[in-house]
Amino acid sequence: MIRLDQVSKSFKDTAAVKSVFFEVNEGENLILLGTSGCGKTTTLKMINRLIEPDEGKVTINGKNVANENPEILRRGIGYVMQNNGLFPHYTIGENIATVPQLLKWDKNKTQERTTELLSKLHLPADCISLFPHELSGGQQQRVGLARALVADPSVLLMDEPFGALDNVTRASIRKEFKALEELKRKTIVMVTHDVQEAFELADRICLMDKGEIIQIGTPQELLYHPINDFVNNFMESERITLEFKITTLKDLWNKLPDEQSSNAKTVDQQLSIWDTLNYFRSGVDKISFADDSGRQKSIDINTLNSAFISYQNLQQHG
């Protein structure tokens, strides 16, 4: 869907991005991760030509974006920025309608799509006539996402989309983002410096440093098979938390005994070990879940811990 082929960019005498190559598959969420100044935002902005590369080629659906009209290109790509980028003197409805107006949608079509997105993003219907300053930070960020999604683009670019939010709001919106059906059919490239955010949301992570890609792979690959000390050290302080968050009950299926309980709380097999432990902390004694074929298993916290340790050992030592 998206391909960056040996793309480079310098500002004066400073090389911001150095011969970056990666491909993003259709429907995939690739997250560019790294510290400030590593080149991830510059890389993102070269995809929709907000920044022009000095060398290399960017293609979307096989078409070289350098041959596209920049304005028309951007209308077909959703873009979400850190501080939501809403126009302060436009109402919420007017902000969301920005791209539909450029595409010359009729008012009824715009109204229907806006109402649909407000519902999906858990925004009150009456906020359509309010101004951005009348909403909370989390609500403003949802409006920014609605504006990016309104024309139903196949590609969505997100630059630190939750970076300006407090930790509680940020965690809540990340969960909504992960569950939003509207996003599951998008090809997404997202920038963040937040390690946990990247590991929670990414299909693959592209870890960058000093303008170069150090390693690209699934969260599991980066965590359990780091290519060098930089990758290993980048995640070291949060390693245990990351392991709990990227491992699901489904991953542990073969490590769990074939036990069932009628009194267990039923959950989805994609529930992370982190969230499963939260159920146990809240007083739940047993949890039950089914695999893809409908077979069920029930576990308590001791069974879960034992299976998770066994899974960790397998990942670390093969």
ABEGO torsion letter per residue (X at the ends): XBBBBGBBBBBEABBABBGBBBBBBBGBBBBBBEBBGAGAAAAAAAAAGABBBABEBBBBGGBBAAABBAAAAAAABBBBBAAGGBBAABBAAAAAAAAAAAAGBBAAAAAAAAAAAAAAAGBBAAAAABBAAABBAAAAAAAAAAAAAAAGBABBBBBGAAAABBAAAAAAAAAAAAABAAAAABBBBBBBABAAAAAAABABBBBBBGGBBABBEBAAAAAABBABAAAAAAAAAAAAAAAAAABBAAAAAAABBBBBBAABBBBBAABBAAAAAAAAAAGBABBBBBBAAGBBBBBBAAAAAAAAAAAAAAAAAX
